[in-house]
Amino acid sequence: MAMVRAPIFAQLMANTNNGFYQQDIISVRQFDRVKLDYIFGVAEEMRHMVQQIGSADLLRGRVLANLFYEPSTRTSSSFMAAMQRLGGSVIPINEVRYSSVTKGESLPDTVRTLECYADIIVLRHPEVGSAQIAADYASKPVINAGDGTGEHPTQALLDLFTIQEEIGRIDGLKVAMVGDLKYGRTVHSLTRLLSLFDVALVFVSPEVLRLPRELVDEVKAKGLPFSEHEDVAEVVADVDVLYVTRVQRERFEDESLYEKVKDCYVITPELLKRAKERMIVMHPLPRVNEISYEVDRDPRAAYFRQMANGMYIRMALLAAVLGRA
Ligand code: NCD
């Protein structure tokens, strides 16, 4: 019998044909259902690997620059953990006030500096479009970890992955988004991603925090059924996902307007009595007062499982972009 020899270098070579290799991740508009399946499949493998063995040396020797111009707990630490669990290392720049940014260094120059030392750059920045600007200057891949009120693609990926994992499907669901739909970048990205599926969307916000018209037009153009409401009690009984968000205080120009709307919705056990038995409550976190702590004990509260999924999704993205998945 002829013996077939596996090419020795096959395992060491980058997978340059996965559609993600060396690509920037700036917006969820870059994704279609095939790409989502790919990333979700890798993320499931990553979860399995972490649960069984904790880490793997897929990205040994690779360096991630984690550049955060805005506060972050989950996004920043899960990117760091993701890189480290794959054997890579991280240059964390969380406190931009200790970096040359305080001396007036521009974003392009900061990015051009970091790419000399790192293989990939994760950026969170307060301005819409900043991730694209960084990507235009960098020859290394840039991942958008939130650009102002614009997008937060990696969050939307982990949100959608959570829906898939918790409910087992996305098509046919009714998804409500509640809270600050105007400034909430996670809502903007998730709305766009959900538009790739056969879903009904329900938007619940005070008048002043309604979903930007541009996004409403995108939903309309896809022909998806959607409705807008001000009262969450009106919709809670027939949704499969209740995606709750924080009122984004830092985005308000007028503090008194923030004060008026800050506690517009509070999800309580009382309210959830009316909800389906098989539905989930999600939140990108951090929460302020939007979900009462008693809800945490409800099995439908999926937000802690949701944040755990963040690391697996980010491991999958890092591995795919660096050609190791
Ligand atoms: C969100 C963000 O930064 O946009 N947080 C996160 O990344 N999990 C939501 C928020 O800050 O309210």
Boltz pocket constraint, residues with backbone or C-beta under 6 A from the ligand:
constraints:
  - pocket:
      binder: B
      contacts: [[A, 71], [A, 74], [A, 75], [A, 145], [A, 146], [A, 152], [A, 155], [A, 185], [A, 186], [A, 245], [A, 246], [A, 248], [A, 284], [A, 285], [A, 286]]
      max_distance: 6.0
